[in-house]
Structure formats: structure tokens, C-alpha cells
Amino acid sequence: MAHEIAVEGDVGLTDMYTCIHKNDSGTIKVNIAGGDTWEVFVKANVDNYDIALTEAGDESAIYTGTFPAIAAGDYHVVVYQGDKTESSEQHVMGGESYHWDGTNLLENANTVTIGGTTQTANDNGADINSILTGTVTNAQGADVATDVAAMVDGSSRVDVGSWLGQAVTLSTGNKPDVNIDEISDDTTAPANLELDYDGTGYAGGAIKKKATLMP
């Protein structure tokens, strides 16, 4: 590819160029143009660093150049104008941080690592979209897909296998069991309620049930 670098400048400039810098474990180094080789900037070696920028079209004031074939990563592009051999004639036109993905130069990219994979803004957007459309993979984080699958049954329903740490048991028709023992804090009332409704009939107790017939 070509013209990955594009900057603005005055019309008709013929001495525009750029240098590519990176943070190498705390040391700022400059790229030796044409290869993935770096060194601390030395003014006398500027001819080894510079990437020529040429004006696109007729007086467009847009100057373009080809980004070197270097490894993907975060870089700082500094644009210069003027005679490279004369410090007094050399002017810094500006600088910008970019992420180079090996093919495209992405402006203001903030890269992070998720699940061990370097992410860009586009990656994160794709991950969010995949979640919204129901496709979840471990790329969004370690064991995400496994954890989500454990919470959903074969009919895409939330599968509640436990309640506050207690296993949920099912009765006929896969309905959750209702624990009759929990209708009262004592042990007698639940047993009496079950007798009253299971066909056996409740016959004990000091207070008898009665029915009032309405006229």
C-alpha cells in the first residue's frame, strides 16, 4: 500500500518529510526508514530516518507518504518541513500518535489487551456487537462463553439451578418444588396443612375449623 501518512501543510511545499518514533521500553527511538530497525535520534543521521511527503494533486495542501513495513504497534509520527541539514531551517509541523495494524494507520487508537489479545476500538465494537446479537466468545474475556452457556438452557432460557446456594428440585412437569415446611417457623403447622389437603384430613387441634352457611 501507499499514502498511509497524510498531513496538511501550505500549498507548494517541496521539503516535507516525516520520522516515525516509538517508545522502546522507556527509550524514545526513531525508525531507520525502510526496515524494522530503531535507534536513538541522531541529527547527523536524519537522512536515514526521513520519509518524503509529496503534495497530492495540484495545490491540494495535502502531503502523503508511505508508512514503513514495520511490526504492528503504537507509533508517533512527527512531520518536519525545511532543510534537513540546517537546524535553523527545519521546522516541526506537528505530530500525532497512531496505531499501525500492519496495513492501516489508525489515528488516536487506544489499544488494550482483553483475554490476552490486543484490541483496538474496532475490535471492541465488534465484540460488543457480537454480544448484542447473541454470539459470545472467549475473545471478550477468559471463560466468558463457558460462563454464559452454564446460565442458559437448551431453549435459551435462564437456567436457575440453585437459589441462594441451595439446589432447586423439580416436581411433576418440571415445576419448582414448593417447600411446605417453610410456611411457618414451627414444625406442627406445615404437617397439619399437608394432612388437611392431601385427602387424609386434619382431625386434631384445640381450635376446630368451621364453615358458615350464608342464607
C-alpha positions as CSV (number, residue, x, y, z in Angstrom):
1,M,0.0,0.0,0.0
2,A,0.9,3.7,-0.1
3,H,-0.2,7.1,1.2
4,E,-1.0,5.8,4.7
5,I,0.5,9.0,6.0
6,A,-1.5,12.1,5.1
7,V,-0.9,15.6,6.7
8,E,-1.8,19.2,5.9
9,G,0.6,22.0,5.0
10,D,0.9,25.1,3.0
11,V,0.5,24.9,-0.8
12,G,3.5,24.1,-2.9
13,L,6.0,22.8,-0.3
14,T,8.7,20.6,-1.6
15,D,10.7,19.8,1.5
16,M,8.1,18.0,3.7
17,Y,9.1,14.8,5.4
18,T,8.3,12.7,8.5
19,C,10.0,10.4,11.0
20,I,8.5,7.5,12.9
21,H,9.2,7.2,16.6
22,K,8.3,4.6,19.3
23,N,8.7,4.1,23.0
24,D,11.1,1.2,23.3
25,S,11.0,0.1,27.0
26,G,11.2,3.7,28.1
27,T,13.6,4.9,25.5
28,I,12.3,7.0,22.6
29,K,13.8,5.7,19.3
30,V,13.4,6.7,15.7
31,N,12.8,4.3,12.8
32,I,15.5,3.8,10.2
33,A,13.3,4.2,7.2
34,G,12.7,1.1,5.1
35,G,13.2,-1.6,7.9
36,D,12.1,-2.5,11.4
37,T,15.3,-1.1,12.9
38,W,15.5,1.6,15.5
39,E,18.0,3.9,17.3
40,V,18.1,7.0,19.5
41,F,17.6,10.1,17.2
42,V,20.9,11.5,16.0
43,K,20.7,14.7,13.9
44,A,23.6,13.7,11.7
45,N,21.7,10.5,10.7
46,V,18.4,12.2,9.7
47,D,18.8,11.1,6.1
48,N,18.4,7.5,7.4
49,Y,15.1,8.4,9.1
50,D,13.2,10.6,6.8
51,I,10.2,9.6,4.8
52,A,9.5,12.0,2.0
53,L,6.0,13.6,1.8
54,T,4.7,14.8,-1.5
55,E,1.7,17.1,-2.3
56,A,-1.2,15.2,-3.7
57,G,-2.7,16.7,-6.9
58,D,-2.4,20.3,-7.8
59,E,-2.0,22.6,-4.8
60,S,-4.1,20.4,-2.5
61,A,-2.1,21.2,0.6
62,I,-2.3,17.5,1.5
63,Y,1.0,15.7,1.7
64,T,1.3,12.0,1.7
65,G,3.9,9.3,2.3
66,T,4.2,5.5,2.7
67,F,4.4,4.1,6.2
68,P,7.3,1.7,6.6
69,A,6.8,-2.1,6.6
70,I,7.3,-2.5,10.4
71,A,5.6,-4.6,13.1
72,A,2.1,-3.7,14.2
73,G,2.1,-1.4,17.2
74,D,1.7,2.2,18.6
75,Y,3.9,4.9,17.0
76,H,4.4,8.6,17.0
77,V,4.6,10.3,13.6
78,V,6.4,13.7,13.6
79,V,6.2,15.9,10.5
80,Y,9.0,18.3,9.5
81,Q,9.5,20.9,6.9
82,G,12.7,22.6,5.7
83,D,16.3,21.8,5.0
84,K,17.2,18.6,6.9
85,T,20.9,19.6,7.1
86,E,20.2,23.0,8.7
87,S,18.6,23.1,12.1
88,S,17.7,26.7,11.7
89,E,15.8,25.9,8.6
90,Q,14.0,22.9,9.9
91,H,10.5,23.3,11.4
92,V,8.3,20.8,13.2
93,M,4.9,20.9,11.6
94,G,3.2,18.7,14.1
95,G,3.0,15.1,15.5
96,E,0.4,12.5,16.2
97,S,0.2,9.1,17.8
98,Y,-1.1,6.2,15.7
99,H,-1.7,2.5,15.9
100,W,-0.3,0.6,12.9
101,D,-2.0,-2.8,12.4
102,G,0.3,-3.9,9.6
103,T,-1.8,-2.5,6.9
104,N,-3.7,0.6,8.1
105,L,-2.6,3.6,10.2
106,L,-5.3,4.2,12.8
107,E,-5.5,7.7,14.3
108,N,-5.7,8.1,18.0
109,A,-6.1,4.4,18.6
110,N,-6.1,3.3,22.2
111,T,-5.1,-0.3,22.4
112,V,-5.8,-2.6,25.3
113,T,-5.5,-6.3,25.9
114,I,-8.6,-8.5,26.5
115,G,-8.2,-12.1,27.2
116,G,-4.5,-11.9,26.1
117,T,-5.5,-10.4,22.7
118,T,-4.5,-6.8,21.7
119,Q,-7.7,-4.9,21.0
120,T,-8.4,-1.7,19.0
121,A,-11.5,0.5,19.0
122,N,-12.8,-1.5,16.1
123,D,-12.2,-4.8,17.9
124,N,-14.1,-3.6,20.9
125,G,-17.0,-2.5,18.8
126,A,-17.1,-5.9,17.1
127,D,-17.1,-7.7,20.5
128,I,-20.0,-5.6,21.8
129,N,-22.0,-6.2,18.6
130,S,-21.4,-10.0,18.9
131,I,-22.7,-9.9,22.4
132,L,-25.8,-7.9,21.4
133,T,-26.6,-10.4,18.6
134,G,-26.2,-13.4,20.9
135,T,-22.7,-14.6,19.9
136,V,-20.4,-14.6,22.9
137,T,-16.9,-16.0,22.6
138,N,-13.9,-16.2,25.0
139,A,-12.3,-13.3,23.0
140,Q,-14.2,-10.9,25.2
141,G,-12.5,-12.4,28.3
142,A,-11.4,-15.6,29.8
143,D,-14.2,-18.3,30.0
144,V,-17.0,-15.8,29.2
145,A,-18.6,-18.2,26.7
146,T,-18.4,-21.1,29.2
147,D,-19.9,-19.0,32.0
148,V,-22.8,-17.7,29.8
149,A,-23.5,-21.2,28.5
150,A,-23.8,-22.5,32.0
151,M,-26.6,-20.0,32.8
152,V,-28.7,-20.7,29.7
153,D,-30.6,-23.9,28.9
154,G,-31.2,-25.5,25.5
155,S,-34.2,-23.3,24.9
156,S,-32.2,-20.1,25.5
157,R,-33.8,-19.6,28.9
158,V,-32.0,-18.6,32.1
159,D,-31.4,-21.8,33.9
160,V,-31.7,-21.3,37.7
161,G,-30.1,-24.4,39.1
162,S,-29.8,-23.1,42.6
163,W,-31.4,-20.5,44.9
164,L,-29.0,-18.7,47.3
165,G,-26.7,-21.7,47.1
166,Q,-29.4,-24.3,47.5
167,A,-30.1,-26.7,44.7
168,V,-33.6,-26.2,43.1
169,T,-35.6,-29.5,42.9
170,L,-38.4,-30.1,40.4
171,S,-41.8,-31.7,40.8
172,T,-44.1,-33.2,38.1
173,G,-43.9,-31.2,34.9
174,N,-40.6,-29.7,35.8
175,K,-42.2,-27.2,38.2
176,P,-40.0,-25.9,41.1
177,D,-40.9,-27.7,44.3
178,V,-42.6,-25.5,46.9
179,N,-41.2,-26.2,50.3
180,I,-44.3,-26.6,52.6
181,D,-42.0,-26.7,55.7
182,E,-41.3,-23.0,55.3
183,I,-44.9,-21.7,55.8
184,S,-44.3,-21.4,59.5
185,D,-41.3,-21.4,61.8
186,D,-42.7,-24.3,63.9
187,T,-42.8,-27.9,62.9
188,T,-46.5,-28.7,63.6
189,A,-48.3,-26.2,61.2
190,P,-46.7,-27.5,58.0
191,A,-47.6,-31.1,58.8
192,N,-51.2,-30.2,59.7
193,L,-51.6,-28.2,56.4
194,E,-50.4,-31.2,54.4
195,L,-52.9,-33.5,56.2
196,D,-55.7,-31.0,55.5
197,Y,-55.2,-31.1,51.8
198,D,-53.7,-34.5,50.9
199,G,-57.0,-36.4,51.3
200,T,-56.2,-37.7,54.8
201,G,-57.9,-34.8,56.6
202,Y,-56.8,-32.9,59.7
203,A,-58.6,-34.0,62.8
204,G,-56.6,-32.8,65.7
205,G,-56.1,-29.5,67.4
206,A,-57.9,-27.5,70.0
207,I,-59.4,-25.0,67.6
208,K,-61.7,-26.7,65.1
209,K,-62.4,-25.4,61.6
210,K,-66.0,-24.5,60.9
211,A,-67.9,-23.4,57.9
212,T,-70.6,-20.7,58.0
213,L,-73.5,-21.2,55.6
214,M,-74.8,-18.0,54.2
215,P,-78.6,-17.6,53.6
